[in-house]
Amino acid sequence: MTKDISRRRFFALMGLSLAAGAALAACGDSGQQAQPTAPPAGSGGEVSLSLASKGSTPFYDQERLEAKAGSRITLTFKNTADPGSSRMFNWVLVKPNTQLRVVSDGQSEGSPETSYVKPNDPNVIAYTRLVAAGESDTITFDAPPPGEYPFICTFPGYYNTMNGVLVVR
């Protein structure tokens, strides 16, 4: 004995089937690649990096730095501007594609006391304080996961010329 179902019930069941199929498809591969994770801190050894300004001009003396993933990085930044000048520079390592946001937030929510870096900015990985002419600052931080990370100076007006990239392998 077969039982006929109504047209309304048929379409309701079809709708449920399509919705279930869409839900299952959404649980599958979304086409996004997994983000690389950093190896355990210190597993890449110790890395010492040094960087300086190009005298009193707002440029770094290097545009590319390299470190091994998992390394503990010690970076020394020296402001080589003429000691009599009022030039102040810093070094700020940021997450990819966030340079303008970090600069903008640093200008609006930062100050010279915070080195023109927004306090607790989630886009900032590490940074030096603003360094006066003839002085330097040394910081230590864990290398981020493998990738290319921009570094900039957040002092007003300098990010366009004082920039580079830290390559983590």
C-alpha positions, 0 to 999 in steps of 0.5 A: 500500500502506497500513500500519496503525500500532499504537494505542500508536504512534498515541498516542505520536505524538499526545502528541509533537504536543501537546507540540510545540504547547504548546512553540510556544505558550509561545514566543509572546506571554505577555501581558506588556508590555515594561518601559520603558527609560530614554533615555540618561543626560543626554538629558533635560537637567539637573533640579534638585529641592528638598524639605524636611521640614515643620519638626519633623514627619515629613512632606515639604513636597511629595508629588510631584516630576517629572522628564523621562526621561533627565534627570540629577537633582540633588536637595537635601533639607533637614531644617527641624526645630528645630536643637535637636531630635534629628529626623533625616530622609532621602529614599529613592527606591525601585522601585515596590511595594517601600517596605515591603521597603526599610523592613524591610530597612533596619531589620534590615540597615541602621543609622544609619550606612547611613541605615537603608538596606540596603547595596546594596539592589537596590530603592533607586534613590537616597537621601540620608544621614540629615540632622540638624535644620537641615542638608541633603544634595544627591545627583545621579542619573540618572532611572529609566525613565518611571513613578511611583517612590515616595520615603520616609523610612527612619528608624524609624517615619516611612515612613507619613507621609514619603512621596511619588512621583517621576513620570518622563515 
